[in-house]
């Protein structure tokens, strides 16, 4: 199962990604969590020790140069499909049974050029989506920029996290449009930080019942990371997700 979680900043997508990762791991699945958000904090949410000390793969210049044969500059020659099959085991730290890949950003050249960093990260993402049998959960930003037409074919579903508010619904609209452009057929929605029945009713009316996986009540505990209590709140979402993907 390959899932991408997105939404506007601050709605709780990282918390949802981490909770789903731990729930799938608890069920016995091998899990890779991919932090594809430039404002990365998935490591801290998963409870990794010293999350600030984890170096993103996009910053590993020597490794990228070795694998792509490029020096990081534009206009030179480098491999567009570098070897990356050993990266998850060698460079993804593990905590609570979940392996974590922190992607980091990639510089882009002008005129449609692709830099060695971009080629490396795209090859790695394609590998975890197509070449692995793990459950893969990607914490994306709203622009889902790490996905391309090639890699998006490996995504089983895109999950948009929203809060009660008109701007969240506008974000869902943009995400649905982007997903359609990339050929992602399943786009689900999760409502977060519900403070009462009125909030949940507002979400259900705004996004529609057919795409809604469920709503998560407001939980101050979630601000400190994913505890067993927070994971318990997400468990019904996960069960609904699995049921829908099996249809």
Secondary structure, 3 states (H helix, E strand, C coil): CEEEEECCCCCCHHHHHHHHHHHHHHCCCCEEEEECCCCCCHHHHCCCCCHHHCCCHHHCHHHHHHHHCCCCCCCCCCCCCCCCCCHHHHHCEEECCEEEEECCCCCECHHHCECHHHHHHHHHHHHHHHCCCCEEEEECCCCCCCCCHHHHCCCCEEEEEECCCHHHHHHHHHHHHHHHHHCCCCEEEEEEEECCHHHHHHHHHHHCCCCEEEEEECCHHHHHCCCHHHHHHHHHHHHHHHHHHCC
